[in-house]
Amino acid sequence: MQEGNTEKAGRLLGIYTRLMNGDVVNVQVEAMRYKVDVRSIQRDIATIKNYLVSANENDAYTNNIVYDRKKKGHRLEKIYQKMLNNSEILAICKILLESRPFLKSEMDSILERLINCCAPELNKKMVMDMIKNEEFHYIEPRHGKSFLENMWKVAEAIHSRNYILVEYEKSTGNQVVQRKLKPVAIMFSEYYFYVTAFIDEKDEVRQDFDVMNDSFPTIYRIDRIRSLEILREHFSIPYKDRFEEGEFRKRIQFMYGGKLQKIRFEYRGGSLEGAKLYVSLFPCNECAKAIIQAGIKTVVYDSDKYADTASVIASKRMLNAAGVRYYRYEHTNREITIEL
């Protein structure tokens, strides 16, 4: 007796649904369920397998039907082609936890959705187990603010080249200032997200920044933006003057604005690798870059009178990150007399 199309379609949909739900399909059990022979079920599985291959060509993953010898049946396996594998998911979760940019509630939500959406079903628990201790002891940023909505507004303004009007809380005290800005990029550094932006040429505060001929923008921490409005007014930046995040990263190690400075060192001796450098004044951030690149491992300074400035704070962070030791010179008050 020839099988009807309706019966076959219902059987195919039933088997397909069980596979998509993560069930293991045993051909003998399915043959008994639908009162057909085993070969019919095998042909059904082959039909579903061919359909999945053609249907998922442009998807982020390919659904494939494989035979599980341990469970003695066929199951659906998602082969991730364009999405992340287990080790990549774990690495990203670790990086997120270490970067500490979000509130704990936000971090928990992001990690949960990231694992559920991207990790293969069989390994979700393992990934969660590998990060659960760090997640439990996660320390959120001291500012305690949610800034994701403002960050997305900035992204929209960058994309559409709209001016933004912000009320910004300065790092010194609780002073709040208003700025009209041309946002050009969003960047992340040391626990915080920043918007890099050019101050409007017509803004009178621009004179105070000494940026009239500066090709690099000013820098604002997004969590310090108290209010943000996307203005209808558009701005344009010539292609030759465009802001390039990669070039900025090469020149600026930490998020401190100001004009770029060039420092030239001439050295005609041997390698400075592991050398000790004696200086009268603690080096600025630009000098610190040259010190690190030269391989100098110890800096001995006499004075640190600019310790509270952004330049020296950045310098110390850079030296710490590079493992360069620094300490103040201890005067012995000894005298050397030279007779000629």
C-alpha positions in Angstrom: 0.0 0.0 0.0 1.5 3.3 -1.0 2.0 5.9 1.7 0.0 9.1 1.4 1.7 12.5 1.2 -0.2 13.8 4.3 1.0 10.9 6.5 4.6 11.3 5.3 4.6 15.1 5.8 3.2 14.7 9.3 5.9 12.1 10.1 8.7 14.4 8.7 7.5 17.3 10.8 7.3 15.2 13.9 10.8 13.9 13.5 12.1 17.3 12.6 10.5 18.9 15.7 12.0 16.3 18.0 15.5 16.9 16.5 15.1 20.6 16.9 14.1 20.2 20.5 17.4 18.3 21.2 15.8 14.8 21.4 17.6 11.7 20.2 15.7 10.0 17.4 15.9 6.2 17.4 14.8 4.7 14.1 13.2 1.6 15.7 11.2 3.7 18.1 10.1 6.1 15.4 9.1 3.1 13.1 6.9 1.8 15.9 5.5 5.2 16.6 4.4 5.8 13.0 3.8 2.1 12.1 6.2 2.1 9.2 9.4 0.1 8.5 12.8 1.3 9.6 13.9 2.1 6.1 11.2 4.7 5.8 12.5 6.5 8.9 16.0 6.3 7.6 14.8 8.0 4.3 13.0 10.6 6.4 16.2 11.4 8.3 18.2 11.7 5.1 15.5 14.0 3.6 15.7 16.3 6.7 19.5 16.2 6.6 19.5 17.4 3.0 17.0 20.1 3.8 19.1 21.4 6.7 22.3 21.6 4.6 20.5 23.7 1.9 18.5 25.8 4.3 21.4 26.9 6.4 23.9 28.0 3.8 23.8 31.6 4.7 23.2 31.2 8.5 25.7 31.7 11.2 25.7 27.9 11.8 24.8 24.7 10.0 22.4 22.2 11.5 23.6 18.7 10.9 22.1 15.3 11.9 24.7 12.9 13.3 24.5 9.4 14.8 25.3 9.2 18.5 26.6 5.8 19.2 26.4 6.2 23.0 22.7 7.1 22.9 22.0 4.9 19.9 20.1 7.4 17.9 20.3 10.4 15.7 20.6 13.9 17.1 20.9 17.5 15.8 24.4 19.0 16.0 24.9 22.7 15.3 28.2 23.3 13.5 29.2 26.9 14.1 30.7 28.4 11.0 30.6 32.1 11.6 29.8 32.2 15.2 32.1 31.6 18.2 33.4 28.3 19.4 33.7 27.2 23.0 37.2 28.6 23.6 36.4 31.9 22.0 33.2 32.3 24.1 35.2 31.6 27.3 38.0 34.0 26.3 35.4 36.8 25.7 33.7 36.2 29.0 37.0 36.4 30.8 38.0 39.6 29.0 34.6 41.1 29.9 35.0 40.2 33.6 38.5 41.5 33.7 37.7 44.8 32.0 35.0 45.6 34.6 33.2 48.3 32.7 29.6 47.6 33.7 27.4 47.4 36.7 27.1 43.8 38.1 23.5 43.4 37.0 24.5 44.4 33.5 27.5 42.1 33.4 25.4 39.2 34.7 22.8 39.8 32.0 25.4 40.2 29.2 27.3 37.0 30.1 24.1 35.0 30.4 22.8 36.1 27.0 26.3 35.7 25.3 26.6 32.1 26.5 23.0 31.2 25.7 23.1 32.7 22.2 26.6 31.6 21.1 27.8 28.6 23.1 26.9 25.1 21.8 24.2 23.5 24.0 26.5 20.7 25.3 29.1 23.1 26.6 27.1 25.9 28.1 27.3 24.6 31.6 31.1 24.1 31.4 31.6 27.7 30.2 29.3 29.0 33.1 31.3 26.9 35.6 34.6 28.3 34.4 33.5 31.9 35.0 31.0 31.6 38.0 33.6 32.4 40.7 34.8 35.5 38.9 31.2 36.5 38.2 30.2 36.1 41.8 33.2 38.2 43.0 32.8 40.8 40.2 33.7 44.3 41.3 31.7 46.9 39.5 33.2 50.4 38.7 33.2 52.9 41.5 31.0 55.4 39.6 28.1 53.0 39.9 26.3 54.3 36.9 24.6 52.7 33.9 25.9 54.4 30.7 24.9 52.0 27.9 22.0 54.2 26.8 24.2 57.2 26.5 26.9 55.2 24.7 24.4 54.1 22.1 23.2 57.7 21.6 26.8 58.7 21.0 27.2 55.9 18.5 24.1 57.1 16.6 25.4 60.6 16.5 28.8 59.4 15.2 27.0 57.4 12.5 24.8 60.3 11.4 27.4 63.0 12.0 25.1 65.0 14.3 26.4 67.4 16.9 25.7 66.4 20.5 25.1 68.7 23.5 26.3 67.2 26.8 26.4 68.1 30.5 29.7 66.7 31.6 31.0 66.2 35.1 34.7 67.1 35.3 37.2 64.9 37.1 38.3 67.7 39.3 35.5 68.2 41.9 31.8 68.1 41.1 31.9 70.9 38.5 29.5 70.3 35.6 30.1 71.9 32.3 28.1 72.1 29.0 29.8 71.2 25.7 28.7 71.2 22.1 30.7 68.4 20.4 31.4 66.6 17.2 31.7 63.0 18.3 34.0 60.9 16.1 34.7 57.7 18.0 34.0 55.5 21.0 37.0 53.9 22.7 37.7 51.7 25.7 40.7 52.0 28.1 41.3 50.8 31.6 37.7 50.1 32.9 36.0 53.0 31.1 34.4 53.9 27.8 35.3 57.3 26.2 33.9 59.4 23.5 36.5 61.3 21.5 35.1 64.5 20.1 36.0 67.9 18.6 34.8 70.9 20.4 32.6 73.1 18.2 34.7 75.9 16.6 32.2 78.5 17.7 32.3 77.4 21.4 34.1 80.0 23.4 35.6 77.3 25.7 37.6 76.0 22.8 40.2 78.7 23.4 40.9 77.3 26.8 41.9 73.9 25.4 44.7 75.1 23.2 43.3 72.9 20.4 42.9 75.5 17.6 45.4 73.7 15.5 45.3 70.3 17.2 44.4 67.4 14.8 43.4 65.2 17.8 40.1 65.5 19.6 39.4 66.0 23.3 38.4 62.9 25.4 35.3 62.5 27.6 34.4 59.5 29.9 30.9 58.4 29.0 29.9 57.6 32.5 30.6 61.2 33.5 28.0 62.5 30.9 25.0 63.5 33.0 22.8 64.4 30.1 23.1 64.0 26.3 21.1 65.5 23.5 21.5 64.7 19.8 21.1 67.9 17.9 19.6 68.2 14.5 22.6 70.1 13.3 25.1 68.1 11.2 28.8 68.5 11.0 31.4 67.4 8.4 35.1 66.5 8.6 37.2 66.4 5.5 38.5 63.0 4.7 42.2 64.1 5.1 41.3 65.3 8.7 39.3 62.2 9.7 39.9 60.7 13.1 41.6 57.3 13.0 41.3 55.2 16.1 44.2 52.9 15.1 46.6 55.9 14.7 45.3 57.3 18.0 46.0 54.0 19.8 49.6 53.9 18.4 50.4 57.3 19.8 48.3 57.5 23.0 48.7 54.7 25.6 46.1 56.2 28.0 43.2 58.5 27.6 44.7 61.9 28.1 44.1 64.6 25.7 46.4 67.4 24.5 48.7 68.2 21.6 51.1 65.4 20.5 54.7 66.0 21.3 57.7 64.6 19.5 60.8 63.6 21.6 64.0 62.6 19.9 66.7 60.5 21.6 70.1 60.1 20.2 72.2 57.3 21.6 75.4 55.9 20.2 76.4 53.4 22.8 75.3 49.7 23.3 71.9 48.4 24.1 69.9 50.1 26.9 68.1 46.8 27.7 67.9 46.5 31.4 69.7 49.8 32.1 69.1 52.1 35.0 68.2 55.8 34.2 68.9 58.7 36.5 66.8 61.8 36.0 66.3 65.1 38.0 62.6 65.2 37.4 60.1 62.4 37.1 59.5 61.7 33.4 56.3 62.7 31.7 54.1 60.2 29.8 55.9 60.9 26.4 59.3 60.2 28.0 57.9 57.1 29.6 57.0 55.7 26.2 60.7 56.2 25.1 61.9 54.6 28.3 59.8 51.5 27.8 60.7 51.2 24.2 64.4 51.4 25.0 64.1 48.5 27.5 65.2 50.5 30.5 64.1 48.7 33.6 64.8 51.2 36.5 64.3 54.9 36.8 65.8 56.9 39.7 64.4 60.4 40.0 65.3 63.3 42.3 62.0 65.4 42.2 58.4 64.5 41.6 56.9 68.0 42.0 54.3 67.4 39.2 53.0 64.1 40.7 49.4 65.2 40.6 49.4 66.2 36.9 47.7 64.0 34.3 51.0 63.6 32.4 52.8 62.1 35.4 49.9 60.0 36.5 49.7 58.5 33.0 53.5 58.0 33.0 53.4 56.0 36.3 50.6 53.8 34.9 52.6 53.1 31.8 55.8 52.3 33.7 53.9 50.0 36.1 52.2 48.2 33.2 55.6 47.7 31.5 57.3 46.5 34.7 59.7 49.4 35.0 60.8 50.1 38.6 61.1 53.7 39.7 62.1 55.3 43.0 63.3 58.6 44.5 67.0 59.1 44.8 68.2 59.1 48.5 70.7 61.9 49.1 73.7 60.9 51.1 75.1 64.5 51.6 78.5 63.2 50.8 80.9 65.6 49.1 83.5 65.0 46.4 86.4 67.4 46.2 88.4 67.6 43.0 91.8 69.5 43.1 93.1 70.8 39.8 
